[in-house]
Amino acid sequence: MAEAGQAESEQEIETKIEETRQRFKSEYVGESQDKYDSRDVERLFKDDALVEGYLTWRQFVVEDTLKMIDESLQWRKEFTLNDLTESSIPRWMFESGAVFLHGYDKEGNKLFWFKVKLHIKDAKMILDKKRYVAFWLERYAKREPGMPLTVVFDMSESGLSNIDMDFVKYIINCFKVYYPKFLSKMIMYEMPWIMNAAWKIVKTWLGPEAISKLKFVNKSEIQTYVGPEHLPPHMGGTDQFKYSYPPLPDDDFQSPICENGPIVSEDESDIKDIESESKETLESSFNSELSIKTPKKVNFSEDGLKSEDLDRGEPGRLRGARKPTTTFKGTLLDISPSEELRFGAKESEKRCLIILNNVTKNQVAFKVRTTAPEKYRVKPSNSSCEPGASVEIVVSLHGGYQASPQDRFLVMAAEMESSAGASVSELAQFWKEVSKAKVMEHRLRCHLLESPKPILSNWSGSPSVTTSGEHQDLQSTLMRVLATNSRLEQKLDACVWTQKVLVLMVSFLLALTSYSLWTS
């Protein structure tokens, strides 16, 4: 019965998505072709996840969803989001370091930092500041589609001169309207007491769900949400990251690179493979366009195996690897899995497969990068794939390491000339010369499989674990309580204001009466 209910729910979602599209086409797009960017409209009619995100944020009320989509798409055209580039933003804004993406929270969500003390209210700059925030959000949305962000407002050493309510409202609207379901939580660090009144106003702009995502913390509390390795020293962390520009930081692949330590192999074939690997230093090319001028060196194990070598079969290497079930359709390669590699604590869950399928008529060079090269062995990590052929890449944990939600992989691919060679040195030279515009990139994140609960755990005297259904009920109840509390605060403020007005009126009438009696 549960499965049938779930299937029915999925069917209802599909129906809502189709209804939303049809009504948007007839009620909003029909008479005003120039109202939106055609690329956004096209995506809306192709991307089910995008429409579902809008529906979810509006509680599946189609009428409200349509208004949200209309506002969002108009904003995207106004800010030319599809054509917004680094060169569109004043250089000094990037140099200021007031806004940037870096690090992850404990749930694996990217951290979006706002250094409040670096913000100065200036009406002349407000449009550029809004475009600046939009640039970062759009950049992240393209790299990590569907993955939420954790916003950190670092209010250290800030004051009232740093608070721009119009700008704050815009940031909130970005998550309420323009990027639905993108907000994981909003952390307010060390908010000065003098700003309490301002944030009471901010709360009125937030819905009940958004209010529940606000977390007010100090130095001793922030590690509840973010580990010390992703916090700067002034927050009690150990992250020595210093923002600088140019180039833009590519957070996904700037973790400290360590030499590979002792490798725990499961069979002799692994050892032979590892011994045959050649270590080279390749130039990092997945920052912004400016990163080509200032390349960063990344140590990564390279493997010159070609697809025909893989066809000979390596049973020891592929043994125990988890096969993917989803596929990303790319311009050069189809990549399986589409979004995440799933690792677990068991030995059988420490290997995953990435399958690349060449969908072009030419040879395609590829390489795989990771944010944690000390944890993973990737074979092959740098090779080529013949037209119409497939390559199986084994990603395995080694050295006793465990996977983390913060770990990321980057698959890079570029089409090669028919006369190009595919040896290790030739591939290295190819990646140095290939234009960034010709490189296809696809990111994969890591997902941790839950360990099975022991059967005997139910016999222990410990309290039972709250089920997901109960958790959702508690969350819904909390949201309703917060919403009710917000309404009561507003009513109370209105009552206090009315009371003051009545006192003034009564005082005036008493004074008027006394004056009349005295004059008579």
C-alpha positions as CSV (number, residue, x, y, z in Angstrom):
1,M,0.0,0.0,0.0
2,A,2.9,2.3,0.8
3,E,4.4,1.8,-2.6
4,A,1.0,2.5,-4.3
5,G,0.6,5.7,-2.3
6,Q,4.1,6.9,-3.3
7,A,3.4,6.1,-7.0
8,E,0.2,8.0,-6.8
9,S,2.0,11.0,-5.3
10,E,4.6,10.9,-8.1
11,Q,1.8,10.9,-10.6
12,E,0.2,13.9,-8.9
13,I,3.5,15.7,-9.1
14,E,3.8,15.0,-12.8
15,T,0.2,16.2,-13.3
16,K,1.0,19.4,-11.4
17,I,4.1,20.0,-13.5
18,E,2.2,19.6,-16.8
19,E,-0.6,21.8,-15.6
20,T,1.9,24.5,-14.5
21,R,3.6,24.4,-17.9
22,Q,0.4,24.6,-19.9
23,R,-1.0,27.4,-17.9
24,F,2.3,29.4,-18.0
25,K,2.4,29.0,-21.7
26,S,-1.2,30.1,-22.3
27,E,-1.5,32.8,-19.5
28,Y,2.0,34.3,-19.4
29,V,4.0,33.5,-22.5
30,G,1.3,33.7,-25.2
31,E,0.9,37.5,-25.6
32,S,4.4,38.7,-24.4
33,Q,7.2,36.9,-26.2
34,D,9.8,39.5,-25.1
35,K,8.9,39.3,-21.5
36,Y,11.4,36.5,-20.7
37,D,14.6,35.1,-22.1
38,S,13.7,32.4,-24.5
39,R,16.4,30.1,-23.0
40,D,14.8,30.3,-19.6
41,V,11.4,29.4,-21.1
42,E,12.9,26.5,-23.0
43,R,14.5,25.2,-19.9
44,L,11.3,25.5,-17.9
45,F,9.5,23.3,-20.5
46,K,12.3,20.7,-20.4
47,D,13.5,20.5,-16.8
48,D,11.0,18.7,-14.6
49,A,13.2,19.3,-11.5
50,L,13.1,23.1,-12.0
51,V,9.3,23.2,-12.2
52,E,9.0,20.8,-9.2
53,G,11.3,23.1,-7.2
54,Y,8.9,26.1,-7.8
55,L,5.9,23.9,-7.0
56,T,7.5,22.6,-3.8
57,W,8.4,26.1,-2.6
58,R,4.8,27.2,-3.2
59,Q,3.2,24.1,-1.5
60,F,2.1,22.8,-4.9
61,V,-0.4,25.6,-5.3
62,V,-0.3,26.2,-9.1
63,E,-1.6,29.8,-9.0
64,D,1.1,30.9,-6.6
65,T,3.7,28.9,-8.5
66,L,2.9,30.7,-11.7
67,K,3.4,34.1,-10.1
68,M,6.7,32.9,-8.7
69,I,7.9,31.7,-12.1
70,D,6.8,34.9,-13.7
71,E,8.7,37.1,-11.2
72,S,11.7,34.8,-11.4
73,L,12.0,34.7,-15.2
74,Q,11.5,38.5,-15.5
75,W,14.3,39.0,-13.0
76,R,16.6,36.6,-14.9
77,K,16.0,38.7,-18.1
78,E,16.5,42.0,-16.3
79,F,19.8,40.9,-14.9
80,T,20.8,39.0,-18.1
81,L,21.6,35.9,-16.0
82,N,22.2,33.7,-19.0
83,D,24.9,36.1,-20.3
84,L,26.3,37.3,-17.0
85,T,30.0,36.8,-16.9
86,E,32.9,37.7,-14.7
87,S,33.7,40.7,-16.9
88,S,30.2,42.0,-16.4
89,I,31.0,42.8,-12.7
90,P,33.2,45.7,-11.6
91,R,36.6,44.2,-10.8
92,W,36.8,45.9,-7.4
93,M,33.8,43.9,-6.1
94,F,35.7,40.7,-6.7
95,E,38.8,42.2,-5.1
96,S,36.9,43.2,-2.0
97,G,36.2,39.6,-0.9
98,A,32.8,40.6,0.5
99,V,31.0,37.7,-1.1
100,F,32.4,34.3,-2.1
101,L,31.8,30.5,-2.1
102,H,34.1,28.4,0.0
103,G,34.0,25.2,2.1
104,Y,31.1,23.0,3.2
105,D,28.9,22.6,6.3
106,K,28.5,19.3,8.1
107,E,25.7,18.2,5.8
108,G,27.9,18.7,2.7
109,N,26.2,22.0,1.6
110,K,28.4,24.7,0.0
111,L,29.0,27.8,2.2
112,F,28.1,31.1,0.7
113,W,30.0,33.8,2.7
114,F,28.9,37.4,3.3
115,K,31.5,39.5,5.1
116,V,29.1,42.1,6.4
117,K,31.8,44.5,7.6
118,L,33.0,44.9,4.0
119,H,29.5,46.1,2.9
120,I,28.8,49.8,2.9
121,K,25.4,51.2,2.1
122,D,25.5,53.2,-1.2
123,A,22.5,53.7,-3.5
124,K,24.8,54.2,-6.5
125,M,26.3,50.7,-6.1
126,I,23.2,48.7,-5.2
127,L,22.5,47.5,-8.8
128,D,26.1,46.3,-9.2
129,K,26.0,44.6,-5.8
130,K,22.8,42.8,-6.8
131,R,24.4,41.6,-10.0
132,Y,27.4,40.5,-8.0
133,V,25.3,38.2,-5.8
134,A,23.4,36.9,-8.9
135,F,26.7,36.1,-10.6
136,W,27.8,33.8,-7.7
137,L,24.4,32.1,-7.4
138,E,24.1,31.5,-11.1
139,R,27.7,30.2,-11.2
140,Y,26.9,27.7,-8.4
141,A,23.5,26.7,-9.9
142,K,25.2,25.6,-13.1
143,R,27.9,23.7,-11.3
144,E,25.8,22.0,-8.6
145,P,22.2,21.9,-10.0
146,G,19.7,21.2,-7.3
147,M,22.2,21.3,-4.4
148,P,21.4,23.7,-1.5
149,L,23.6,26.4,-0.1
150,T,24.3,27.4,3.5
151,V,24.5,31.2,3.7
152,V,26.9,32.6,6.4
153,F,26.5,36.2,7.4
154,D,29.8,36.9,9.2
155,M,28.9,40.0,11.3
156,S,32.2,40.2,13.1
157,E,33.3,43.9,13.6
158,S,30.2,45.1,11.8
159,G,27.7,47.9,12.7
160,L,24.7,49.7,11.6
161,S,26.6,51.4,8.7
162,N,27.1,48.0,7.2
163,I,23.4,47.1,7.1
164,D,21.6,47.8,3.9
165,M,18.0,46.6,4.3
166,D,17.2,46.9,0.6
167,F,20.2,44.6,-0.2
168,V,19.3,42.2,2.6
169,K,15.7,41.9,1.2
170,Y,17.1,41.2,-2.2
171,I,19.3,38.4,-0.9
172,I,16.2,36.9,0.8
173,N,14.2,37.2,-2.4
174,C,17.0,35.4,-4.3
175,F,16.2,32.3,-2.2
176,K,12.4,32.9,-1.8
177,V,11.7,33.5,-5.5
178,Y,14.7,33.3,-7.9
179,Y,16.4,30.1,-6.7
180,P,13.7,27.9,-5.0
181,K,14.9,25.2,-2.7
182,F,18.5,26.5,-2.8
183,L,18.6,27.6,0.9
184,S,19.7,25.0,3.4
185,K,20.1,27.3,6.3
186,M,21.1,30.9,7.0
187,I,23.7,31.3,9.8
188,M,24.0,34.7,11.5
189,Y,27.4,34.8,13.2
190,E,28.0,37.2,16.1
191,M,25.1,39.6,15.3
192,P,25.5,42.8,17.4
193,W,22.7,43.5,19.8
194,I,22.1,46.9,18.1
195,M,20.9,45.0,15.0
196,N,18.1,43.1,16.7
197,A,15.5,45.7,15.6
198,A,16.7,45.4,12.0
199,W,16.4,41.6,12.0
200,K,12.9,41.8,13.4
201,I,12.0,43.6,10.2
202,V,13.8,41.0,8.1
203,K,11.8,38.2,9.7
204,T,8.6,39.7,8.4
205,W,10.0,39.2,4.9
206,L,10.5,35.5,5.5
207,G,7.9,32.8,5.3
208,P,7.5,30.2,8.1
209,E,9.8,27.7,6.4
210,A,12.5,30.3,5.8
211,I,12.3,31.5,9.5
212,S,13.0,27.9,10.6
213,K,16.3,28.0,8.6
214,L,17.7,31.0,10.5
215,K,20.4,30.1,12.9
216,F,21.8,32.8,15.3
217,V,25.2,31.6,16.6
218,N,28.3,32.8,18.4
219,K,31.9,31.4,18.3
220,S,31.0,28.5,20.7
221,E,27.9,27.4,18.7
222,I,28.8,27.7,15.0
223,Q,30.6,24.3,15.0
224,T,27.2,22.7,15.5
225,Y,26.7,23.4,11.8
226,V,30.2,23.8,10.3
227,G,33.2,21.8,11.1
228,P,36.4,23.6,12.2
229,E,38.2,22.5,9.0
230,H,35.9,24.8,7.1
231,L,35.9,27.8,9.5
232,P,38.4,30.6,9.6
233,P,40.6,31.1,12.8
234,H,38.5,34.0,14.1
235,M,35.6,31.6,14.3
236,G,37.6,29.0,16.1
237,G,38.4,27.0,13.0
238,T,41.6,25.8,11.3
239,D,40.9,26.8,7.7
240,Q,43.8,29.0,6.5
241,F,42.0,30.0,3.3
242,K,42.6,33.6,2.3
243,Y,40.4,35.0,-0.4
244,S,42.3,36.7,-3.2
245,Y,41.5,37.8,-6.8
246,P,42.2,37.0,-9.6
247,P,41.4,34.2,-10.2
248,L,38.1,33.3,-8.7
249,P,38.5,30.5,-6.2
250,D,37.2,27.1,-7.5
251,D,36.4,25.8,-4.1
252,D,35.5,22.3,-5.3
253,F,39.1,21.6,-6.2
254,Q,41.3,23.8,-3.9
255,S,41.5,21.5,-0.9
256,P,45.2,20.9,0.2
257,I,46.7,18.3,-2.1
258,C,48.7,15.6,-0.2
259,E,51.0,12.9,-1.5
260,N,49.2,9.5,-1.7
261,G,50.0,7.5,1.4
262,P,50.1,3.8,1.9
263,I,47.6,2.1,-0.3
264,V,45.5,-0.8,1.0
265,S,44.8,-3.1,-2.0
266,E,42.5,-6.0,-2.2
267,D,44.5,-8.1,-4.6
268,E,47.8,-8.3,-6.4
269,S,46.4,-6.8,-9.6
270,D,45.7,-3.6,-7.7
271,I,49.3,-3.4,-6.5
272,K,50.6,-3.9,-10.0
273,D,48.2,-1.3,-11.4
274,I,49.3,1.2,-8.7
275,E,53.0,0.5,-9.3
276,S,52.5,1.1,-13.0
277,E,50.9,4.5,-12.5
278,S,53.0,7.6,-13.5
279,K,52.6,10.7,-11.3
280,E,52.5,14.0,-13.2
281,T,51.7,17.5,-12.3
282,L,48.9,18.9,-14.5
283,E,47.7,22.5,-14.8
284,S,44.3,23.2,-13.3
285,S,41.9,24.6,-15.9
286,F,38.5,24.7,-14.3
287,N,38.6,28.1,-12.5
288,S,37.3,31.1,-14.3
289,E,38.5,32.4,-17.7
290,L,41.3,34.2,-15.9
291,S,42.7,31.0,-14.4
292,I,44.3,30.2,-17.7
293,K,46.7,33.2,-17.1
294,T,47.6,32.0,-13.6
295,P,47.4,28.2,-13.6
296,K,47.5,26.3,-10.4
297,K,49.4,23.0,-10.1
298,V,47.5,19.9,-8.9
299,N,49.2,16.6,-8.1
300,F,47.1,13.8,-9.4
301,S,47.8,10.2,-10.4
302,E,47.5,9.9,-14.2
303,D,46.9,6.7,-16.1
304,G,47.4,6.4,-19.9
305,L,45.1,3.4,-20.4
306,K,43.0,3.6,-23.6
307,S,39.6,2.2,-24.1
308,E,40.9,-0.8,-26.0
309,D,43.1,-1.7,-23.1
310,L,40.1,-1.8,-20.8
311,D,38.3,-4.1,-23.3
312,R,40.9,-6.8,-22.5
313,G,39.3,-7.1,-19.1
314,E,40.7,-6.5,-15.6
315,P,38.5,-8.6,-13.2
316,G,40.6,-7.8,-10.2
317,R,40.3,-4.0,-10.7
318,L,36.5,-4.1,-11.4
319,R,35.7,-6.6,-8.7
320,G,33.3,-5.2,-6.0
321,A,32.8,-1.8,-7.8
322,R,29.3,-0.4,-7.5
323,K,27.6,0.0,-10.9
324,P,25.8,3.2,-11.6
325,T,22.0,3.3,-12.4
326,T,21.6,6.9,-13.6
327,T,23.1,8.7,-16.6
328,F,23.9,12.3,-17.4
329,K,23.6,13.1,-21.1
330,G,26.5,15.3,-22.1
331,T,27.6,16.9,-25.4
332,L,30.7,14.7,-25.7
333,L,30.1,12.0,-23.1
334,D,27.3,10.3,-21.4
335,I,28.3,9.9,-17.8
336,S,27.0,7.3,-15.3
337,P,26.1,8.0,-12.5
338,S,24.5,11.3,-13.2
339,E,25.0,13.0,-9.9
340,E,26.6,11.1,-7.1
341,L,29.0,8.2,-6.2
342,R,27.6,6.1,-3.3
343,F,30.1,4.9,-0.7
344,G,29.5,2.9,2.5
345,A,31.4,1.5,5.5
346,K,31.5,-2.1,4.2
347,E,34.4,-3.3,2.1
348,S,32.0,-4.0,-0.7
349,E,30.8,-0.4,-0.6
350,K,34.3,1.2,-1.0
351,R,34.4,1.0,-4.8
352,C,32.3,2.8,-7.4
353,L,32.2,2.8,-11.2
354,I,32.1,5.9,-13.4
355,I,31.1,4.8,-17.0
356,L,31.9,7.2,-19.9
357,N,30.3,6.6,-23.3
358,N,31.6,8.6,-26.2
359,V,28.6,10.0,-28.2
360,T,30.7,11.8,-30.8
361,K,32.3,10.7,-34.1
362,N,35.8,11.6,-32.8
363,Q,38.1,10.5,-30.1
364,V,37.5,12.2,-26.8
365,A,40.1,12.9,-24.1
366,F,39.0,12.8,-20.5
367,K,40.4,13.2,-17.1
368,V,39.0,12.9,-13.6
369,R,39.9,15.2,-10.6
370,T,38.8,15.1,-7.0
371,T,38.9,17.4,-4.0
372,A,40.4,14.6,-1.9
373,P,43.2,12.9,-3.9
374,E,44.6,11.5,-0.6
375,K,41.5,9.4,-0.1
376,Y,40.7,8.0,-3.6
377,R,42.4,5.9,-6.2
378,V,40.9,6.7,-9.7
379,K,41.8,4.4,-12.6
380,P,42.1,5.5,-15.3
381,S,42.2,9.1,-14.4
382,N,43.6,10.5,-17.6
383,S,42.9,8.7,-20.9
384,S,40.9,8.8,-24.1
385,C,37.8,7.1,-25.5
386,E,37.2,6.0,-29.1
387,P,34.0,7.1,-31.0
388,G,31.0,5.1,-29.8
389,A,33.1,3.2,-27.2
390,S,32.8,3.1,-23.4
391,V,35.3,3.4,-20.6
392,E,34.8,2.1,-17.1
393,I,36.6,4.1,-14.4
394,V,37.0,2.6,-10.9
395,V,36.9,5.0,-8.0
396,S,38.0,3.3,-4.7
397,L,38.8,4.4,-1.2
398,H,42.1,3.4,0.2
399,G,44.4,3.8,3.2
400,G,41.5,3.3,5.6
401,Y,39.9,6.6,4.6
402,Q,36.1,7.1,4.7
403,A,34.1,9.1,2.1
404,S,32.6,12.4,3.1
405,P,29.6,14.4,1.7
406,Q,32.1,17.3,1.1
407,D,34.1,15.2,-1.4
408,R,33.6,16.1,-5.1
409,F,34.8,14.7,-8.4
410,L,35.2,16.6,-11.7
411,V,35.0,14.8,-15.1
412,M,36.6,16.9,-17.9
413,A,36.3,15.9,-21.6
414,A,37.4,17.5,-24.8
415,E,37.2,16.3,-28.4
416,M,40.5,15.4,-30.1
417,E,41.7,15.6,-33.7
418,S,41.7,12.3,-35.6
419,S,45.5,12.6,-35.9
420,A,46.1,13.2,-32.2
421,G,47.9,10.6,-30.1
422,A,46.8,9.3,-26.8
423,S,50.0,8.5,-24.9
424,V,50.5,10.0,-21.4
425,S,52.8,12.8,-22.7
426,E,50.6,13.5,-25.7
427,L,47.5,13.8,-23.5
428,A,49.3,16.1,-21.1
429,Q,50.3,18.4,-24.0
430,F,46.7,18.2,-25.3
431,W,45.2,19.5,-22.0
432,K,47.7,22.3,-21.9
433,E,46.7,23.5,-25.4
434,V,43.0,22.9,-25.5
435,S,40.7,25.9,-25.2
436,K,38.6,26.1,-22.0
437,A,35.5,26.8,-24.2
438,K,35.9,23.3,-25.8
439,V,36.1,21.5,-22.5
440,M,32.9,19.7,-21.1
441,E,32.8,19.6,-17.3
442,H,30.5,17.5,-15.1
443,R,30.7,17.3,-11.3
444,L,29.8,14.4,-9.1
445,R,29.3,14.5,-5.3
446,C,29.7,11.7,-2.8
447,H,26.8,10.1,-0.9
448,L,27.2,8.1,2.2
449,L,25.2,4.9,2.5
450,E,23.6,4.4,5.9
451,S,24.8,1.5,8.0
452,P,22.1,-1.0,8.7
453,K,20.7,-0.8,12.3
454,P,21.4,-3.9,14.5
455,I,18.4,-6.0,15.1
456,L,19.2,-6.2,18.8
457,S,19.1,-2.4,19.1
458,N,15.3,-2.6,19.7
459,W,15.9,-4.8,22.8
460,S,18.2,-2.3,24.5
461,G,16.8,0.0,27.1
462,S,17.5,3.1,25.1
463,P,14.6,5.2,23.7
464,S,13.5,4.4,20.2
465,V,14.8,6.6,17.3
466,T,12.3,9.2,15.9
467,T,11.0,8.1,12.5
468,S,11.3,10.4,9.5
469,G,7.5,10.8,9.6
470,E,7.5,12.0,13.2
471,H,10.4,14.3,12.4
472,Q,8.5,15.9,9.6
473,D,5.4,16.3,11.8
474,L,7.6,18.0,14.5
475,Q,9.1,20.2,11.8
476,S,5.7,21.2,10.5
477,T,4.4,21.9,14.0
478,L,7.4,24.0,14.7
479,M,6.9,26.0,11.5
480,R,3.3,26.6,12.4
481,V,4.3,27.7,15.9
482,L,6.9,30.1,14.5
483,A,4.3,31.5,12.0
484,T,1.7,32.0,14.8
485,N,4.4,33.6,17.0
486,S,5.3,36.0,14.2
487,R,1.6,37.0,13.7
488,L,1.2,37.5,17.4
489,E,4.2,39.7,17.6
490,Q,2.8,41.8,14.7
491,K,-0.6,42.1,16.5
492,L,1.1,43.0,19.8
493,D,3.0,45.7,18.1
494,A,-0.2,47.0,16.6
495,C,-2.0,46.9,19.9
496,V,0.9,48.8,21.6
497,W,0.8,51.5,18.9
498,T,-3.0,51.8,19.2
499,Q,-2.7,52.1,23.0
500,K,-0.3,54.9,22.7
501,V,-2.5,56.7,20.2
502,L,-5.5,56.3,22.6
503,V,-3.5,57.6,25.6
504,L,-2.6,60.7,23.6
505,M,-6.2,61.3,22.4
506,V,-7.5,60.9,26.0
507,S,-4.8,63.3,27.3
508,F,-5.7,65.8,24.7
509,L,-9.5,65.6,25.5
510,L,-8.8,65.9,29.2
511,A,-6.7,69.0,28.5
512,L,-9.3,70.4,26.2
513,T,-12.1,69.8,28.8
514,S,-10.0,71.4,31.6
515,Y,-9.4,74.4,29.5
516,S,-13.1,74.8,28.6
517,L,-14.1,74.6,32.3
518,W,-11.4,77.1,33.3
519,T,-12.4,79.6,30.7
520,S,-16.1,79.3,31.5
